[in-house]
Amino acid sequence: MLRILVIFAGALCGLAQNTGRFAELTAKGIACIDQGKFNDALNALEEVWEQDQSDPAVAENLAMAYLYADHDFDRAKTLAERSIQAGGKASFLVQHPHEKVAFASGDMADFCSGRLSISRERMSFTSKDERHSFSVEKGQLKEIKANRLYGSGRGMYHIRTADKKNYNFRPRSWSEQEQTLILLLVNEYIRPE
């Protein structure tokens, strides 16, 4: 009986050490995403994900790491969907132009960068310039579409809300693949009215 207790206590101690290590790796991976160190984030978060696939924040940030480090859109899509389905969100790094009149090329002189996040309940843009941050609740989104003219070759798209606000965005990668992934997830989970 004593032998079983010793084995059980050792197992608990090992579990606690792994839990602490995974928490450290998760925090490191998320910090690396915020710093633009996507390869480092990928390494840290993959180790956590291999052991435990239950944390939607790990899935969200690992999706971003695959997207921006490896340009692996398929893995990013799979992980983003898993995060949303588990009650989390999918996030993308984007640029939001402030110009009222812009050239068809999509070149932007006045813009802010931030994170566009999609969940089951809302879509939010969190800008480094807080004046441009916003959230659109499910049912308040009227349209999200690829731009036909303004920045069309650079992945630009626009969002129209029920209260007649219009926002333009360009994905960090400038790619139409990233644009397509964003539009797909918004249409899947937020569904414009």
N, C-alpha and C positions, 0 to 999 in steps of 0.2 A: 504494500500500500504506500509506504514511504517512497519507494522507487517511482511509482506512478505520479505522486505529488511533485517530486523533483523534476520529472520529465515535463509535466504540465506547467510548472513554474518557469522552466527554461523556455518552453514554447511561447508562453505569454511575454516573457522578456524579449525574445526575438521579434515577436509581433509588434511590440511597442517600439522597438528600435526601427523596424521597417516603416511603421506608420510615421514616425518622426522624420525619417529619411525621405519618404514620399512627400510629406508636407513641405520639407525644405526644397525638394526638387520641383514641386509644383510652384512654389513661390518664386524660385529662381527662373523657371520657364516663363512665367507670366511677366516677371520683371524684364527678362530678355526680349519678349515681344514688345513691351513698352519702349525699350531702348533701341529697337530695330535690329537686334542680334538674333535673327530668325534661325540660323543654323544651331546656335547654342540653345535656343528655346526648343527646337526640334529634338535635340539630344536629351535634354532634361525631361521633357514631357513624354517622349516615347518610352522612357524607362518606367515612368509612373503608369502609363496606359497599358503596358505589357502585363502589369501586375493587378491593376484595378481599373475597369472601364465603367465605373459607376458615377464619376464626377463630371457633370456637364461643363464645368469651368475648364477642366483639363481638355475635354473634347473640343470646346470652343477655341481655346488657344492653340491646341495641337493642329486644328484645321487651319488656323492662320499661319502657323509655322510651315506646314506643308505647302500652303498657297504661295507664301512669299519667299521661302528658302528654296524649295524644289520646283515650284510652279506645277505642282501635282494637283490639278483641279479635281480629279476623281476622288482622291483621298480626302481632299478638303471638303468636297460636297458630302461625302459619307459621314465624316465627323461632324460637320455643321448640322446635318439632319439629326444625328444622334443626340447632339447637345439640345437642340430645340425640342425633340421628342421627350427628352428627360427633364424638361422644364427649364432648360437653360436658353442660350441664345447663340446665334451665329454672328460673328463680327467681321468687318472689313475695314481696311484703312482707305480713306477716300479724301478727295479734295473737293471743296465746295466753292465755286466762283461767286464773287460778289458783283461782278459787272452787270449792268442792266442791258447794255448792248455789247455783244461780243462778236468776234469774227468767226466765220464758219470753220476755221482751222481748229478751234478748241484751245488755242493758246490763251493762257490765263495770266494776267498780271496781278490781279487783286483776288486772292482766295485765302481760305483757311483750310487747315488739315484737321482731320479728326477720325472718329470711329463710328461707322454705321452699324447698328446692331438690330437683329431681327429675332423676335421671339413669337410665341403664339398670341400674345396680347397686343404687341405694339412694335413699331419700328422707331428707333431713336438715333439721332445724330448727336454725338458728344464732341464738340469742337474744342480745340485748344483756346479759341476765342469764344468764351461762354455766351456772348451776345448772339452767336449763330447756332447754338445748340437748340434742338427741338425734339419733340416726341409726337408721334401720330398713333393714336389708339386704333385698334382693329375697328373697322367700320367707318373710319374717318379718312381713309385713303381712297382717293378717286381714281388715280392713275399712276402707274409707274411704267415707263417705256424708254426704249433706246431713242436717243435723239436722232432725227433724220438729217439735220444740217449741222447744228452747233456741236463740234467735236465728235461727229459721228464715227470717224475712223480711229478715235482714241478712247473708245469705251464709254463715252459720256451718255448719261441718261437723266431723265427728269422725274420728279415726283410732284403730283398735284393732290392737294388735300381738299376735304369737304368745305373748309372755310376759305377756299380759293387762293391758297398760298402755293407758290411754285418754287421748287428747289432743283437746281442742276448739280450733278455730281460727276466726278471722274474717279474710277478706281485707281488705287496706288500703282498698279501694274500698267495702266493705260490699255489693258487688253480687253478685247471683246469677250474673251472667255470668262474673265472675272465679272464683267458686266452681266453676261448671261447667267452666271451662277447667282448673282445678287437678285436679278429679276425673277429667276426660277423660285428661289426661296421666299421672296416677298409674295409672289403669286400663290405659292403653295400654302403659306401660313397666315398671311395677312389678308389676302384676296381683296383687291380693290372693288369698291361698290359699283 
